[in-house]
Amino acid sequence: MVGFATDVGLVRDRNEDAYFAASGCYAVADGMGGHKAGEVASEIAIEVVALEYGERGLVDFDIASCIDKANRRVIQASRNLDELEGMGTTLTVVTLCNGVLRVGHVGDSRAYLLRADSFVQLTDDHSVVGELLRSGLLSPEEAECHPQRHAITRALGFSENLDIDTGEHQLMPGDAVLLCTDGLHDTVADDEIAQMVSMSNDPGEACTELVRLARARGGHDNITVVLVRTEESDIPSSSLSASEAIEGSQASDSGGPRP
Ligand code: MG
């Protein structure tokens, strides 16, 4: 079961967020750049995800290579047209296939995993504040009002040598995976998101409610959220018995906490 919602918010003129949701493959992108450039950048990124999904299908979908392609396409487009110069976008992509959740990520959008009572952020924020928090130079309280809290340190569109975080996690029946842009996680706290997700049986309704909450808090940015809830039938029983092996051999450079 999947739900999604995107909203321009209350302050911005246009929605520069974009998202993708197909069976087993989900993504969010948050564009940046003057004029219409941000909108174009996030659209290109999501277009590449859709194309790759269409061409390769879910089983052979390679998230890192997809993000790399999207990056090159954004760079190419910004070189071809003056008004698109300097555009960029975040991109967070997940696939859920045969009981395994794969994550690829660049920027300050987020992927979370909700399992029973735990709600874990699977991605690092590639932002000035995110880096300072991880290095212990900033407290979470200081981060909330830091002047550079919207400055991001990694995005698609700027360098062909893009550093892409990837991770892999074993899924359990009942797990929920949530993707969102900073318009949500900047205004709605993790525990509030977790509560909303666990309270609702309808992912679409939960997404609508989360957007409503972000708007009620000022809606200063575009808000996008995609929520996937796994069911028993999504997780092959053979993959559950192999879960320890996968947990033990996780190859991830995201460095974030794991469930
Ligand atoms: Mg944003």
Boltz pocket constraint, residues with backbone or C-beta under 6 A from the ligand:
constraints:
  - pocket:
      binder: B
      contacts: [[A, 30], [A, 31], [A, 181], [A, 182], [A, 183], [A, 221], [A, 222]]
      max_distance: 6.0
